[in-house]
Amino acid sequence: MTGPFNPDGASEVISLSFMLAQYPGTAQGQGRIQGSGWTGEAPAGSLHAGRATAVGVAVLVDPGDPPGMQTFTWCEVKDVDAPA
């Protein structure tokens, strides 16, 4: 999966997790920042080609004074491709 990621400020992403849900199965993965967006992979498990609900959460830390943390969550419909 890939997507845009444009948080405000100079925060550092310390965790980016996502899940694809497609009845009756799910797939979970970890993402990483790449350029001005993010990318990640998850094992297909029981998913099949077609539409799936994707949800994710990113945790950011701001080392400023005072330090702080932010979380971003999202949910969208994505297309799952058939295996090559």
N, CA, C and O atoms as a Maestro MAE file, in Angstrom:
{
 s_m_m2io_version
 :::
 2.0.0
}

f_m_ct {
 s_m_title
 :::
 protein
 m_atom[336] {
  # First column is atom index #
  i_m_mmod_type
  r_m_x_coord
  r_m_y_coord
  r_m_z_coord
  i_m_residue_number
  s_m_chain_name
  s_m_pdb_residue_name
  s_m_pdb_atom_name
  i_m_atomic_number
  :::
  1 25 0.842 -1.167 0.000 1 A "MET " " N  " 7
  2 3 0.000 0.000 0.000 1 A "MET " " CA " 6
  3 2 0.888 1.231 0.000 1 A "MET " " C  " 6
  4 15 2.036 1.194 0.443 1 A "MET " " O  " 8
  5 25 0.337 2.305 -0.500 2 A "THR " " N  " 7
  6 3 1.017 3.590 -0.476 2 A "THR " " CA " 6
  7 2 -0.017 4.673 -0.243 2 A "THR " " C  " 6
  8 15 -1.215 4.439 -0.401 2 A "THR " " O  " 8
  9 25 0.436 5.842 0.129 3 A "GLY " " N  " 7
  10 3 -0.474 6.961 0.303 3 A "GLY " " CA " 6
  11 2 0.286 8.225 0.646 3 A "GLY " " C  " 6
  12 15 1.481 8.177 0.938 3 A "GLY " " O  " 8
  13 25 -0.401 9.357 0.611 4 A "PRO " " N  " 7
  14 3 0.240 10.621 0.976 4 A "PRO " " CA " 6
  15 2 0.397 10.718 2.493 4 A "PRO " " C  " 6
  16 15 -0.334 10.076 3.247 4 A "PRO " " O  " 8
  17 25 1.352 11.522 2.922 5 A "PHE " " N  " 7
  18 3 1.520 11.762 4.349 5 A "PHE " " CA " 6
  19 2 2.192 13.112 4.515 5 A "PHE " " C  " 6
  20 15 3.375 13.261 4.207 5 A "PHE " " O  " 8
  21 25 1.452 14.092 4.996 6 A "ASN " " N  " 7
  22 3 1.952 15.459 5.095 6 A "ASN " " CA " 6
  23 2 1.630 16.077 6.449 6 A "ASN " " C  " 6
  24 15 0.818 16.999 6.523 6 A "ASN " " O  " 8
  25 25 2.254 15.586 7.528 7 A "PRO " " N  " 7
  26 3 1.973 16.177 8.842 7 A "PRO " " CA " 6
  27 2 2.604 17.558 8.967 7 A "PRO " " C  " 6
  28 15 3.613 17.848 8.324 7 A "PRO " " O  " 8
  29 25 2.008 18.402 9.793 8 A "ASP " " N  " 7
  30 3 2.567 19.723 10.052 8 A "ASP " " CA " 6
  31 2 3.725 19.610 11.028 8 A "ASP " " C  " 6
  32 15 3.744 18.706 11.863 8 A "ASP " " O  " 8
  33 25 4.685 20.512 10.933 9 A "GLY " " N  " 7
  34 3 5.772 20.561 11.912 9 A "GLY " " CA " 6
  35 2 6.908 19.622 11.588 9 A "GLY " " C  " 6
  36 15 6.948 19.011 10.520 9 A "GLY " " O  " 8
  37 25 7.830 19.516 12.521 10 A "ALA " " N  " 7
  38 3 9.042 18.723 12.342 10 A "ALA " " CA " 6
  39 2 8.971 17.426 13.131 10 A "ALA " " C  " 6
  40 15 9.985 16.979 13.666 10 A "ALA " " O  " 8
  41 25 7.809 16.820 13.215 11 A "SER " " N  " 7
  42 3 7.644 15.581 13.973 11 A "SER " " CA " 6
  43 2 8.277 14.405 13.241 11 A "SER " " C  " 6
  44 15 8.378 14.403 12.014 11 A "SER " " O  " 8
  45 25 8.699 13.408 14.008 12 A "GLU " " N  " 7
  46 3 9.282 12.193 13.462 12 A "GLU " " CA " 6
  47 2 8.288 11.050 13.612 12 A "GLU " " C  " 6
  48 15 7.743 10.839 14.696 12 A "GLU " " O  " 8
  49 25 8.049 10.310 12.532 13 A "VAL " " N  " 7
  50 3 7.154 9.154 12.585 13 A "VAL " " CA " 6
  51 2 7.890 8.013 13.279 13 A "VAL " " C  " 6
  52 15 8.952 7.585 12.827 13 A "VAL " " O  " 8
  53 25 7.324 7.523 14.378 14 A "ILE " " N  " 7
  54 3 7.956 6.412 15.093 14 A "ILE " " CA " 6
  55 2 7.218 5.091 14.879 14 A "ILE " " C  " 6
  56 15 7.752 4.025 15.184 14 A "ILE " " O  " 8
  57 25 6.001 5.159 14.359 15 A "SER " " N  " 7
  58 3 5.237 3.939 14.087 15 A "SER " " CA " 6
  59 2 4.184 4.244 13.034 15 A "SER " " C  " 6
  60 15 3.524 5.282 13.087 15 A "SER " " O  " 8
  61 25 4.028 3.330 12.069 16 A "LEU " " N  " 7
  62 3 2.996 3.470 11.048 16 A "LEU " " CA " 6
  63 2 2.480 2.062 10.755 16 A "LEU " " C  " 6
  64 15 3.178 1.254 10.142 16 A "LEU " " O  " 8
  65 25 1.271 1.777 11.191 17 A "SER " " N  " 7
  66 3 0.670 0.452 11.032 17 A "SER " " CA " 6
  67 2 -0.617 0.565 10.228 17 A "SER " " C  " 6
  68 15 -1.312 1.579 10.286 17 A "SER " " O  " 8
  69 25 -0.925 -0.487 9.477 18 A "PHE " " N  " 7
  70 3 -2.172 -0.482 8.709 18 A "PHE " " CA " 6
  71 2 -2.754 -1.882 8.654 18 A "PHE " " C  " 6
  72 15 -2.076 -2.867 8.947 18 A "PHE " " O  " 8
  73 25 -4.029 -1.954 8.273 19 A "MET " " N  " 7
  74 3 -4.731 -3.215 8.146 19 A "MET " " CA " 6
  75 2 -5.685 -3.128 6.961 19 A "MET " " C  " 6
  76 15 -6.316 -2.095 6.737 19 A "MET " " O  " 8
  77 25 -5.786 -4.201 6.214 20 A "LEU " " N  " 7
  78 3 -6.783 -4.341 5.155 20 A "LEU " " CA " 6
  79 2 -7.818 -5.341 5.638 20 A "LEU " " C  " 6
  80 15 -7.466 -6.423 6.106 20 A "LEU " " O  " 8
  81 25 -9.079 -4.992 5.528 21 A "ALA " " N  " 7
  82 3 -10.161 -5.885 5.937 21 A "ALA " " CA " 6
  83 2 -11.038 -6.182 4.730 21 A "ALA " " C  " 6
  84 15 -11.525 -5.279 4.048 21 A "ALA " " O  " 8
  85 25 -11.221 -7.453 4.492 22 A "GLN " " N  " 7
  86 3 -12.034 -7.907 3.364 22 A "GLN " " CA " 6
  87 2 -12.695 -9.205 3.807 22 A "GLN " " C  " 6
  88 15 -12.029 -10.236 3.906 22 A "GLN " " O  " 8
  89 25 -13.982 -9.167 4.072 23 A "TYR " " N  " 7
  90 3 -14.673 -10.316 4.644 23 A "TYR " " CA " 6
  91 2 -14.351 -11.578 3.876 23 A "TYR " " C  " 6
  92 15 -14.491 -11.596 2.653 23 A "TYR " " O  " 8
  93 25 -13.931 -12.615 4.536 24 A "PRO " " N  " 7
  94 3 -13.830 -12.826 5.976 24 A "PRO " " CA " 6
  95 2 -12.416 -12.646 6.529 24 A "PRO " " C  " 6
  96 15 -12.163 -13.043 7.667 24 A "PRO " " O  " 8
  97 25 -11.489 -12.064 5.772 25 A "GLY " " N  " 7
  98 3 -10.100 -12.020 6.229 25 A "GLY " " CA " 6
  99 2 -9.549 -10.626 6.445 25 A "GLY " " C  " 6
  100 15 -10.173 -9.625 6.094 25 A "GLY " " O  " 8
  101 25 -8.364 -10.588 7.031 26 A "THR " " N  " 7
  102 3 -7.644 -9.333 7.236 26 A "THR " " CA " 6
  103 2 -6.163 -9.560 6.946 26 A "THR " " C  " 6
  104 15 -5.681 -10.693 6.953 26 A "THR " " O  " 8
  105 25 -5.460 -8.476 6.694 27 A "ALA " " N  " 7
  106 3 -4.007 -8.500 6.536 27 A "ALA " " CA " 6
  107 2 -3.469 -7.269 7.244 27 A "ALA " " C  " 6
  108 15 -4.020 -6.176 7.112 27 A "ALA " " O  " 8
  109 25 -2.387 -7.450 7.996 28 A "GLN " " N  " 7
  110 3 -1.797 -6.349 8.751 28 A "GLN " " CA " 6
  111 2 -0.368 -6.121 8.300 28 A "GLN " " C  " 6
  112 15 0.344 -7.063 7.949 28 A "GLN " " O  " 8
  113 25 0.050 -4.846 8.312 29 A "GLY " " N  " 7
  114 3 1.399 -4.536 7.893 29 A "GLY " " CA " 6
  115 2 1.954 -3.309 8.580 29 A "GLY " " C  " 6
  116 15 1.237 -2.574 9.260 29 A "GLY " " O  " 8
  117 25 3.246 -3.103 8.390 30 A "GLN " " N  " 7
  118 3 3.944 -1.930 8.900 30 A "GLN " " CA " 6
  119 2 4.374 -1.088 7.709 30 A "GLN " " C  " 6
  120 15 4.782 -1.617 6.675 30 A "GLN " " O  " 8
  121 25 4.280 0.211 7.863 31 A "GLY " " N  " 7
  122 3 4.669 1.117 6.800 31 A "GLY " " CA " 6
  123 2 5.886 1.933 7.186 31 A "GLY " " C  " 6
  124 15 6.355 1.880 8.323 31 A "GLY " " O  " 8
  125 25 6.389 2.688 6.222 32 A "ARG " " N  " 7
  126 3 7.516 3.590 6.449 32 A "ARG " " CA " 6
  127 2 7.345 4.810 5.565 32 A "ARG " " C  " 6
  128 15 6.713 4.744 4.510 32 A "ARG " " O  " 8
  129 25 7.904 5.907 5.997 33 A "ILE " " N  " 7
  130 3 7.845 7.138 5.224 33 A "ILE " " CA " 6
  131 2 8.786 7.009 4.033 33 A "ILE " " C  " 6
  132 15 9.912 6.525 4.146 33 A "ILE " " O  " 8
  133 25 8.284 7.460 2.887 34 A "GLN " " N  " 7
  134 3 9.087 7.431 1.664 34 A "GLN " " CA " 6
  135 2 8.734 8.674 0.865 34 A "GLN " " C  " 6
  136 15 7.612 8.798 0.376 34 A "GLN " " O  " 8
  137 25 9.675 9.589 0.729 35 A "GLY " " N  " 7
  138 3 9.413 10.838 0.026 35 A "GLY " " CA " 6
  139 2 8.361 11.644 0.764 35 A "GLY " " C  " 6
  140 15 8.462 11.843 1.975 35 A "GLY " " O  " 8
  141 25 7.347 12.110 0.037 36 A "SER " " N  " 7
  142 3 6.272 12.885 0.664 36 A "SER " " CA " 6
  143 2 5.069 12.020 1.002 36 A "SER " " C  " 6
  144 15 3.971 12.533 1.217 36 A "SER " " O  " 8
  145 25 5.275 10.704 1.051 37 A "GLY " " N  " 7
  146 3 4.181 9.791 1.369 37 A "GLY " " CA " 6
  147 2 4.668 8.638 2.212 37 A "GLY " " C  " 6
  148 15 5.673 8.743 2.915 37 A "GLY " " O  " 8
  149 25 3.950 7.544 2.136 38 A "TRP " " N  " 7
  150 3 4.326 6.349 2.881 38 A "TRP " " CA " 6
  151 2 4.113 5.129 2.005 38 A "TRP " " C  " 6
  152 15 3.377 5.178 1.019 38 A "TRP " " O  " 8
  153 25 4.761 4.038 2.371 39 A "THR " " N  " 7
  154 3 4.616 2.776 1.663 39 A "THR " " CA " 6
  155 2 4.706 1.644 2.679 39 A "THR " " C  " 6
  156 15 5.339 1.788 3.725 39 A "THR " " O  " 8
  157 25 4.083 0.538 2.371 40 A "GLY " " N  " 7
  158 3 4.130 -0.614 3.262 40 A "GLY " " CA " 6
  159 2 3.603 -1.850 2.568 40 A "GLY " " C  " 6
  160 15 2.909 -1.761 1.554 40 A "GLY " " O  " 8
  161 25 3.936 -3.003 3.119 41 A "GLU " " N  " 7
  162 3 3.482 -4.269 2.571 41 A "GLU " " CA " 6
  163 2 2.866 -5.112 3.680 41 A "GLU " " C  " 6
  164 15 3.218 -4.984 4.852 41 A "GLU " " O  " 8
  165 25 1.945 -5.968 3.282 42 A "ALA " " N  " 7
  166 3 1.310 -6.896 4.225 42 A "ALA " " CA " 6
  167 2 1.146 -8.232 3.514 42 A "ALA " " C  " 6
  168 15 0.877 -8.258 2.313 42 A "ALA " " O  " 8
  169 25 1.300 -9.336 4.225 43 A "PRO " " N  " 7
  170 3 1.053 -10.644 3.604 43 A "PRO " " CA " 6
  171 2 -0.418 -10.747 3.204 43 A "PRO " " C  " 6
  172 15 -1.301 -10.305 3.938 43 A "PRO " " O  " 8
  173 25 -0.670 -11.328 2.044 44 A "ALA " " N  " 7
  174 3 -2.035 -11.385 1.509 44 A "ALA " " CA " 6
  175 2 -2.982 -12.203 2.370 44 A "ALA " " C  " 6
  176 15 -4.169 -11.889 2.454 44 A "ALA " " O  " 8
  177 25 -2.469 -13.256 3.014 45 A "GLY " " N  " 7
  178 3 -3.345 -14.084 3.844 45 A "GLY " " CA " 6
  179 2 -4.549 -14.578 3.062 45 A "GLY " " C  " 6
  180 15 -4.398 -15.182 2.000 45 A "GLY " " O  " 8
  181 25 -5.734 -14.327 3.575 46 A "SER " " N  " 7
  182 3 -6.955 -14.796 2.919 46 A "SER " " CA " 6
  183 2 -7.611 -13.727 2.045 46 A "SER " " C  " 6
  184 15 -8.753 -13.903 1.622 46 A "SER " " O  " 8
  185 25 -6.917 -12.629 1.768 47 A "LEU " " N  " 7
  186 3 -7.487 -11.589 0.906 47 A "LEU " " CA " 6
  187 2 -7.520 -12.065 -0.541 47 A "LEU " " C  " 6
  188 15 -6.729 -12.919 -0.943 47 A "LEU " " O  " 8
  189 25 -8.432 -11.511 -1.309 48 A "HIS " " N  " 7
  190 3 -8.562 -11.846 -2.727 48 A "HIS " " CA " 6
  191 2 -8.678 -10.542 -3.514 48 A "HIS " " C  " 6
  192 15 -8.865 -9.474 -2.931 48 A "HIS " " O  " 8
  193 25 -8.568 -10.631 -4.822 49 A "ALA " " N  " 7
  194 3 -8.681 -9.442 -5.665 49 A "ALA " " CA " 6
  195 2 -10.055 -8.807 -5.467 49 A "ALA " " C  " 6
  196 15 -11.071 -9.502 -5.434 49 A "ALA " " O  " 8
  197 25 -10.075 -7.490 -5.336 50 A "GLY " " N  " 7
  198 3 -11.332 -6.768 -5.144 50 A "GLY " " CA " 6
  199 2 -11.165 -5.646 -4.136 50 A "GLY " " C  " 6
  200 15 -10.044 -5.292 -3.770 50 A "GLY " " O  " 8
  201 25 -12.275 -5.091 -3.690 51 A "ARG " " N  " 7
  202 3 -12.246 -3.953 -2.779 51 A "ARG " " CA " 6
  203 2 -12.049 -4.406 -1.342 51 A "ARG " " C  " 6
  204 15 -12.544 -5.453 -0.925 51 A "ARG " " O  " 8
  205 25 -11.302 -3.577 -0.586 52 A "ALA " " N  " 7
  206 3 -11.057 -3.850 0.827 52 A "ALA " " CA " 6
  207 2 -11.066 -2.524 1.579 52 A "ALA " " C  " 6
  208 15 -10.785 -1.472 1.005 52 A "ALA " " O  " 8
  209 25 -11.386 -2.583 2.846 53 A "THR " " N  " 7
  210 3 -11.315 -1.397 3.698 53 A "THR " " CA " 6
  211 2 -9.923 -1.343 4.307 53 A "THR " " C  " 6
  212 15 -9.463 -2.312 4.911 53 A "THR " " O  " 8
  213 25 -9.258 -0.208 4.147 54 A "ALA " " N  " 7
  214 3 -7.915 -0.009 4.695 54 A "ALA " " CA " 6
  215 2 -8.005 0.986 5.841 54 A "ALA " " C  " 6
  216 15 -8.604 2.052 5.699 54 A "ALA " " O  " 8
  217 25 -7.412 0.639 6.968 55 A "VAL " " N  " 7
  218 3 -7.343 1.540 8.118 55 A "VAL " " CA " 6
  219 2 -5.895 1.614 8.573 55 A "VAL " " C  " 6
  220 15 -5.146 0.646 8.442 55 A "VAL " " O  " 8
  221 25 -5.506 2.756 9.105 56 A "GLY " " N  " 7
  222 3 -4.131 2.909 9.539 56 A "GLY " " CA " 6
  223 2 -3.997 3.900 10.671 56 A "GLY " " C  " 6
  224 15 -4.889 4.708 10.928 56 A "GLY " " O  " 8
  225 25 -2.858 3.821 11.344 57 A "VAL " " N  " 7
  226 3 -2.534 4.768 12.404 57 A "VAL " " CA " 6
  227 2 -1.029 5.041 12.360 57 A "VAL " " C  " 6
  228 15 -0.221 4.122 12.219 57 A "VAL " " O  " 8
  229 25 -0.675 6.310 12.481 58 A "ALA " " N  " 7
  230 3 0.722 6.725 12.564 58 A "ALA " " CA " 6
  231 2 0.913 7.459 13.884 58 A "ALA " " C  " 6
  232 15 0.071 8.260 14.290 58 A "ALA " " O  " 8
  233 25 2.028 7.178 14.547 59 A "VAL " " N  " 7
  234 3 2.383 7.859 15.793 59 A "VAL " " CA " 6
  235 2 3.629 8.694 15.516 59 A "VAL " " C  " 6
  236 15 4.632 8.186 15.014 59 A "VAL " " O  " 8
  237 25 3.552 9.979 15.850 60 A "LEU " " N  " 7
  238 3 4.659 10.901 15.632 60 A "LEU " " CA " 6
  239 2 5.107 11.484 16.956 60 A "LEU " " C  " 6
  240 15 4.303 11.666 17.870 60 A "LEU " " O  " 8
  241 25 6.396 11.775 17.056 61 A "VAL " " N  " 7
  242 3 6.924 12.418 18.250 61 A "VAL " " CA " 6
  243 2 7.555 13.741 17.826 61 A "VAL " " C  " 6
  244 15 8.241 13.817 16.806 61 A "VAL " " O  " 8
  245 25 7.317 14.772 18.615 62 A "ASP " " N  " 7
  246 3 7.883 16.099 18.385 62 A "ASP " " CA " 6
  247 2 8.867 16.371 19.519 62 A "ASP " " C  " 6
  248 15 8.453 16.511 20.670 62 A "ASP " " O  " 8
  249 25 10.176 16.449 19.211 63 A "PRO " " N  " 7
  250 3 11.171 16.609 20.262 63 A "PRO " " CA " 6
  251 2 11.288 18.039 20.787 63 A "PRO " " C  " 6
  252 15 12.232 18.347 21.515 63 A "PRO " " O  " 8
  253 25 10.363 18.903 20.438 64 A "GLY " " N  " 7
  254 3 10.430 20.310 20.846 64 A "GLY " " CA " 6
  255 2 10.353 20.503 22.353 64 A "GLY " " C  " 6
  256 15 10.406 19.547 23.128 64 A "GLY " " O  " 8
  257 25 10.228 21.751 22.740 65 A "ASP " " N  " 7
  258 3 10.145 22.091 24.166 65 A "ASP " " CA " 6
  259 2 8.827 22.808 24.398 65 A "ASP " " C  " 6
  260 15 8.723 23.981 24.042 65 A "ASP " " O  " 8
  261 25 7.842 22.189 24.958 66 A "PRO " " N  " 7
  262 3 7.845 20.836 25.518 66 A "PRO " " CA " 6
  263 2 7.683 19.785 24.415 66 A "PRO " " C  " 6
  264 15 7.109 20.076 23.366 66 A "PRO " " O  " 8
  265 25 8.179 18.580 24.643 67 A "PRO " " N  " 7
  266 3 8.001 17.508 23.665 67 A "PRO " " CA " 6
  267 2 6.532 17.105 23.581 67 A "PRO " " C  " 6
  268 15 5.759 17.344 24.509 67 A "PRO " " O  " 8
  269 25 6.162 16.505 22.487 68 A "GLY " " N  " 7
  270 3 4.774 16.090 22.328 68 A "GLY " " CA " 6
  271 2 4.653 14.897 21.403 68 A "GLY " " C  " 6
  272 15 5.624 14.482 20.770 68 A "GLY " " O  " 8
  273 25 3.452 14.354 21.334 69 A "MET " " N  " 7
  274 3 3.152 13.242 20.444 69 A "MET " " CA " 6
  275 2 1.866 13.550 19.707 69 A "MET " " C  " 6
  276 15 0.996 14.261 20.209 69 A "MET " " O  " 8
  277 25 1.759 13.001 18.502 70 A "GLN " " N  " 7
  278 3 0.546 13.120 17.701 70 A "GLN " " CA " 6
  279 2 0.210 11.747 17.148 70 A "GLN " " C  " 6
  280 15 1.095 10.915 16.949 70 A "GLN " " O  " 8
  281 25 -1.064 11.515 16.904 71 A "THR " " N  " 7
  282 3 -1.471 10.318 16.176 71 A "THR " " CA " 6
  283 2 -2.337 10.756 14.999 71 A "THR " " C  " 6
  284 15 -3.116 11.704 15.098 71 A "THR " " O  " 8
  285 25 -2.184 10.053 13.897 72 A "PHE " " N  " 7
  286 3 -3.024 10.252 12.722 72 A "PHE " " CA " 6
  287 2 -3.678 8.923 12.412 72 A "PHE " " C  " 6
  288 15 -3.016 7.885 12.418 72 A "PHE " " O  " 8
  289 25 -4.963 8.945 12.145 73 A "THR " " N  " 7
  290 3 -5.674 7.738 11.739 73 A "THR " " CA " 6
  291 2 -6.368 8.006 10.413 73 A "THR " " C  " 6
  292 15 -6.699 9.148 10.093 73 A "THR " " O  " 8
  293 25 -6.586 6.944 9.648 74 A "TRP " " N  " 7
  294 3 -7.312 7.103 8.396 74 A "TRP " " CA " 6
  295 2 -8.011 5.799 8.054 74 A "TRP " " C  " 6
  296 15 -7.670 4.725 8.551 74 A "TRP " " O  " 8
  297 25 -8.998 5.937 7.189 75 A "CYS " " N  " 7
  298 3 -9.777 4.797 6.707 75 A "CYS " " CA " 6
  299 2 -10.214 5.110 5.281 75 A "CYS " " C  " 6
  300 15 -10.722 6.199 5.015 75 A "CYS " " O  " 8
  301 25 -10.022 4.174 4.370 76 A "GLU " " N  " 7
  302 3 -10.434 4.365 2.992 76 A "GLU " " CA " 6
  303 2 -10.632 3.019 2.316 76 A "GLU " " C  " 6
  304 15 -10.182 1.993 2.825 76 A "GLU " " O  " 8
  305 25 -11.291 3.020 1.194 77 A "VAL " " N  " 7
  306 3 -11.481 1.807 0.401 77 A "VAL " " CA " 6
  307 2 -10.340 1.730 -0.605 77 A "VAL " " C  " 6
  308 15 -10.042 2.702 -1.299 77 A "VAL " " O  " 8
  309 25 -9.701 0.556 -0.677 78 A "LYS " " N  " 7
  310 3 -8.592 0.329 -1.605 78 A "LYS " " CA " 6
  311 2 -8.911 -0.903 -2.442 78 A "LYS " " C  " 6
  312 15 -9.692 -1.762 -2.031 78 A "LYS " " O  " 8
  313 25 -8.301 -0.979 -3.620 79 A "ASP " " N  " 7
  314 3 -8.413 -2.166 -4.460 79 A "ASP " " CA " 6
  315 2 -7.252 -3.097 -4.192 79 A "ASP " " C  " 6
  316 15 -6.098 -2.669 -4.179 79 A "ASP " " O  " 8
  317 25 -7.546 -4.364 -3.977 80 A "VAL " " N  " 7
  318 3 -6.530 -5.391 -3.791 80 A "VAL " " CA " 6
  319 2 -6.301 -6.038 -5.140 80 A "VAL " " C  " 6
  320 15 -7.243 -6.489 -5.791 80 A "VAL " " O  " 8
  321 25 -5.036 -6.082 -5.561 81 A "ASP " " N  " 7
  322 3 -4.677 -6.717 -6.830 81 A "ASP " " CA " 6
  323 2 -4.529 -8.217 -6.677 81 A "ASP " " C  " 6
  324 15 -4.205 -8.710 -5.596 81 A "ASP " " O  " 8
  325 25 -4.762 -8.935 -7.747 82 A "ALA " " N  " 7
  326 3 -4.534 -10.382 -7.739 82 A "ALA " " CA " 6
  327 2 -3.034 -10.636 -7.719 82 A "ALA " " C  " 6
  328 15 -2.273 -9.849 -8.283 82 A "ALA " " O  " 8
  329 25 -2.591 -11.722 -7.079 83 A "PRO " " N  " 7
  330 3 -1.170 -12.036 -7.081 83 A "PRO " " CA " 6
  331 2 -0.635 -12.237 -8.500 83 A "PRO " " C  " 6
  332 15 -1.344 -12.723 -9.381 83 A "PRO " " O  " 8
  333 25 0.606 -11.861 -8.700 84 A "ALA " " N  " 7
  334 3 1.226 -11.988 -10.041 84 A "ALA " " CA " 6
  335 2 1.587 -13.421 -10.334 84 A "ALA " " C  " 6
  336 15 2.114 -13.719 -11.406 84 A "ALA " " O  " 8
  :::
 }
 m_bond[335] {
  # First column is bond index #
  i_m_from
  i_m_to
  i_m_order
  :::
  1 1 2 1
  2 2 3 1
  3 3 4 2
  4 3 5 1
  5 5 6 1
  6 6 7 1
  7 7 8 2
  8 7 9 1
  9 9 10 1
  10 10 11 1
  11 11 12 2
  12 11 13 1
  13 13 14 1
  14 14 15 1
  15 15 16 2
  16 15 17 1
  17 17 18 1
  18 18 19 1
  19 19 20 2
  20 19 21 1
  21 21 22 1
  22 22 23 1
  23 23 24 2
  24 23 25 1
  25 25 26 1
  26 26 27 1
  27 27 28 2
  28 27 29 1
  29 29 30 1
  30 30 31 1
  31 31 32 2
  32 31 33 1
  33 33 34 1
  34 34 35 1
  35 35 36 2
  36 35 37 1
  37 37 38 1
  38 38 39 1
  39 39 40 2
  40 39 41 1
  41 41 42 1
  42 42 43 1
  43 43 44 2
  44 43 45 1
  45 45 46 1
  46 46 47 1
  47 47 48 2
  48 47 49 1
  49 49 50 1
  50 50 51 1
  51 51 52 2
  52 51 53 1
  53 53 54 1
  54 54 55 1
  55 55 56 2
  56 55 57 1
  57 57 58 1
  58 58 59 1
  59 59 60 2
  60 59 61 1
  61 61 62 1
  62 62 63 1
  63 63 64 2
  64 63 65 1
  65 65 66 1
  66 66 67 1
  67 67 68 2
  68 67 69 1
  69 69 70 1
  70 70 71 1
  71 71 72 2
  72 71 73 1
  73 73 74 1
  74 74 75 1
  75 75 76 2
  76 75 77 1
  77 77 78 1
  78 78 79 1
  79 79 80 2
  80 79 81 1
  81 81 82 1
  82 82 83 1
  83 83 84 2
  84 83 85 1
  85 85 86 1
  86 86 87 1
  87 87 88 2
  88 87 89 1
  89 89 90 1
  90 90 91 1
  91 91 92 2
  92 91 93 1
  93 93 94 1
  94 94 95 1
  95 95 96 2
  96 95 97 1
  97 97 98 1
  98 98 99 1
  99 99 100 2
  100 99 101 1
  101 101 102 1
  102 102 103 1
  103 103 104 2
  104 103 105 1
  105 105 106 1
  106 106 107 1
  107 107 108 2
  108 107 109 1
  109 109 110 1
  110 110 111 1
  111 111 112 2
  112 111 113 1
  113 113 114 1
  114 114 115 1
  115 115 116 2
  116 115 117 1
  117 117 118 1
  118 118 119 1
  119 119 120 2
  120 119 121 1
  121 121 122 1
  122 122 123 1
  123 123 124 2
  124 123 125 1
  125 125 126 1
  126 126 127 1
  127 127 128 2
  128 127 129 1
  129 129 130 1
  130 130 131 1
  131 131 132 2
  132 131 133 1
  133 133 134 1
  134 134 135 1
  135 135 136 2
  136 135 137 1
  137 137 138 1
  138 138 139 1
  139 139 140 2
  140 139 141 1
  141 141 142 1
  142 142 143 1
  143 143 144 2
  144 143 145 1
  145 145 146 1
  146 146 147 1
  147 147 148 2
  148 147 149 1
  149 149 150 1
  150 150 151 1
  151 151 152 2
  152 151 153 1
  153 153 154 1
  154 154 155 1
  155 155 156 2
  156 155 157 1
  157 157 158 1
  158 158 159 1
  159 159 160 2
  160 159 161 1
  161 161 162 1
  162 162 163 1
  163 163 164 2
  164 163 165 1
  165 165 166 1
  166 166 167 1
  167 167 168 2
  168 167 169 1
  169 169 170 1
  170 170 171 1
  171 171 172 2
  172 171 173 1
  173 173 174 1
  174 174 175 1
  175 175 176 2
  176 175 177 1
  177 177 178 1
  178 178 179 1
  179 179 180 2
  180 179 181 1
  181 181 182 1
  182 182 183 1
  183 183 184 2
  184 183 185 1
  185 185 186 1
  186 186 187 1
  187 187 188 2
  188 187 189 1
  189 189 190 1
  190 190 191 1
  191 191 192 2
  192 191 193 1
  193 193 194 1
  194 194 195 1
  195 195 196 2
  196 195 197 1
  197 197 198 1
  198 198 199 1
  199 199 200 2
  200 199 201 1
  201 201 202 1
  202 202 203 1
  203 203 204 2
  204 203 205 1
  205 205 206 1
  206 206 207 1
  207 207 208 2
  208 207 209 1
  209 209 210 1
  210 210 211 1
  211 211 212 2
  212 211 213 1
  213 213 214 1
  214 214 215 1
  215 215 216 2
  216 215 217 1
  217 217 218 1
  218 218 219 1
  219 219 220 2
  220 219 221 1
  221 221 222 1
  222 222 223 1
  223 223 224 2
  224 223 225 1
  225 225 226 1
  226 226 227 1
  227 227 228 2
  228 227 229 1
  229 229 230 1
  230 230 231 1
  231 231 232 2
  232 231 233 1
  233 233 234 1
  234 234 235 1
  235 235 236 2
  236 235 237 1
  237 237 238 1
  238 238 239 1
  239 239 240 2
  240 239 241 1
  241 241 242 1
  242 242 243 1
  243 243 244 2
  244 243 245 1
  245 245 246 1
  246 246 247 1
  247 247 248 2
  248 247 249 1
  249 249 250 1
  250 250 251 1
  251 251 252 2
  252 251 253 1
  253 253 254 1
  254 254 255 1
  255 255 256 2
  256 255 257 1
  257 257 258 1
  258 258 259 1
  259 259 260 2
  260 259 261 1
  261 261 262 1
  262 262 263 1
  263 263 264 2
  264 263 265 1
  265 265 266 1
  266 266 267 1
  267 267 268 2
  268 267 269 1
  269 269 270 1
  270 270 271 1
  271 271 272 2
  272 271 273 1
  273 273 274 1
  274 274 275 1
  275 275 276 2
  276 275 277 1
  277 277 278 1
  278 278 279 1
  279 279 280 2
  280 279 281 1
  281 281 282 1
  282 282 283 1
  283 283 284 2
  284 283 285 1
  285 285 286 1
  286 286 287 1
  287 287 288 2
  288 287 289 1
  289 289 290 1
  290 290 291 1
  291 291 292 2
  292 291 293 1
  293 293 294 1
  294 294 295 1
  295 295 296 2
  296 295 297 1
  297 297 298 1
  298 298 299 1
  299 299 300 2
  300 299 301 1
  301 301 302 1
  302 302 303 1
  303 303 304 2
  304 303 305 1
  305 305 306 1
  306 306 307 1
  307 307 308 2
  308 307 309 1
  309 309 310 1
  310 310 311 1
  311 311 312 2
  312 311 313 1
  313 313 314 1
  314 314 315 1
  315 315 316 2
  316 315 317 1
  317 317 318 1
  318 318 319 1
  319 319 320 2
  320 319 321 1
  321 321 322 1
  322 322 323 1
  323 323 324 2
  324 323 325 1
  325 325 326 1
  326 326 327 1
  327 327 328 2
  328 327 329 1
  329 329 330 1
  330 330 331 1
  331 331 332 2
  332 331 333 1
  333 333 334 1
  334 334 335 1
  335 335 336 2
  :::
 }
}
